[in-house]
């Protein structure tokens, strides 16, 4: 999927009202829901309000191409699956991630309009290019022995 509107267009029309009520708090058509989900100011506020763990999950999904297969999710977060399920639910309630089907086994999809914000977060976490890294020299008596 290349945009949030494509994701919304693929949702059956009778489900859009239900989803928009859960995410926005009021029923809306596909166009309005798509515009609301793509609002960059709202997305920045939502990401800023997330916990570190929630941001880490978003980053993991983003790094895997903005979607994560359910079996991959289970393998990565096996030790803390109950916590991760609740995090996914919270992210879904905010409209930041989607799961295509009702089986609970479909891929977890990151909201496409969230990609620029995730890029910014990634660049903030990179080391400062102004920092000069010195080469670590090992101390050894090997040259004296030879």
C-alpha positions in Angstrom: 0.0 0.0 0.0 1.3 3.4 -0.9 -1.1 5.7 0.9 -3.5 5.8 3.8 -6.4 6.5 1.4 -5.6 3.2 -0.5 -5.8 1.3 2.8 -9.2 3.0 3.6 -10.5 2.3 0.1 -9.8 -1.4 0.5 -11.9 -1.6 3.7 -15.5 -2.6 3.0 -17.8 0.4 3.1 -20.0 -1.0 5.9 -16.9 -1.3 8.1 -15.6 2.3 7.5 -18.2 3.8 9.8 -17.4 1.3 12.6 -13.7 1.9 12.3 -14.0 5.7 12.1 -16.2 5.6 15.2 -13.5 3.6 17.1 -10.6 5.7 15.9 -12.1 9.2 15.5 -14.9 9.0 18.0 -17.6 9.6 15.3 -18.8 7.9 12.2 -17.2 9.2 8.9 -16.9 8.3 5.3 -13.8 6.8 3.8 -12.5 10.2 2.4 -12.9 12.0 5.8 -11.3 9.1 7.7 -8.4 9.0 5.3 -7.8 12.8 5.6 -8.0 12.6 9.4 -5.6 9.7 9.5 -3.1 11.5 7.2 -3.1 14.8 9.1 0.7 15.4 9.9 0.1 17.6 12.9 -2.2 15.0 14.5 0.3 12.2 13.8 3.2 14.2 15.3 1.2 14.8 18.5 0.2 11.2 18.7 3.8 9.9 18.2 5.0 12.5 20.8 2.5 11.1 23.3 3.6 7.5 22.9 5.7 5.7 25.4 9.3 4.5 24.5 8.1 1.0 24.1 5.2 2.0 21.8 7.7 4.0 19.7 10.0 1.1 19.6 7.3 -1.2 18.2 6.5 1.4 15.5 10.2 1.7 14.7 10.5 -2.1 14.4 7.5 -2.2 12.0 8.9 0.7 10.0 12.3 -0.9 9.7 10.7 -4.1 8.3 9.2 -2.2 5.4 6.2 -0.7 7.2 4.5 -4.0 7.7 5.3 -7.0 9.9 3.9 -10.5 9.4 2.2 -11.8 12.5 4.5 -14.8 12.8 7.5 -12.4 12.7 5.9 -10.3 15.4 5.4 -13.4 17.6 9.0 -14.5 17.2 10.4 -11.0 18.0 8.2 -10.4 21.0 7.6 -13.9 22.3 8.8 -13.2 25.8 6.4 -10.2 26.3 3.5 -11.1 24.0 0.7 -10.0 26.4 2.3 -6.5 26.7 2.9 -6.3 23.0 -0.7 -7.2 22.2 -2.0 -4.4 24.4 0.5 -2.0 22.8 -0.8 -3.0 19.3 -4.3 -2.5 20.5 -3.5 1.0 21.7 -1.6 1.8 18.5 -4.6 0.5 16.5 -7.1 2.6 18.5 -5.1 5.6 17.6 -5.1 4.7 14.0 -1.3 4.2 13.7 -1.3 0.5 12.7 -3.8 -1.7 10.9 -4.3 -5.4 10.6 -6.0 -6.2 7.3 -8.3 -9.1 8.3 -10.2 -10.3 11.3 -8.2 -13.5 11.8 -5.6 -11.8 14.0 -2.9 -13.4 11.8 -2.7 -10.9 9.0 0.3 -8.6 8.7 0.5 -5.5 10.9 0.6 -2.5 8.6 2.0 0.9 9.6 0.0 3.9 8.6 1.7 5.0 5.3 1.4 8.7 6.2 3.4 8.0 9.4 6.5 7.2 7.3 8.0 10.7 7.2 7.7 11.0 11.0 9.3 7.6 11.4 12.2 8.8 9.1 12.6 11.9 11.4 12.7 9.6 14.5 15.3 7.4 12.8 17.5 10.4 11.9 17.3 11.8 15.4 18.6 8.5 16.8 21.6 8.3 14.5 25.0 9.4 15.9 26.0 13.1 15.4 28.2 13.3 12.3 30.2 16.0 14.0 31.5 13.5 16.5 34.8 12.1 15.5 35.3 8.4 16.4 38.8 7.4 17.2 40.2 4.1 16.2 40.6 1.8 19.2 44.2 0.5 19.4 44.6 -2.7 21.2 47.4 -3.0 23.7 49.4 -6.1 23.1 52.9 -7.5 23.8 52.7 -9.6 20.5 55.0 -7.2 18.5 57.7 -7.6 21.2 57.4 -11.4 21.2 57.7 -11.6 17.5 
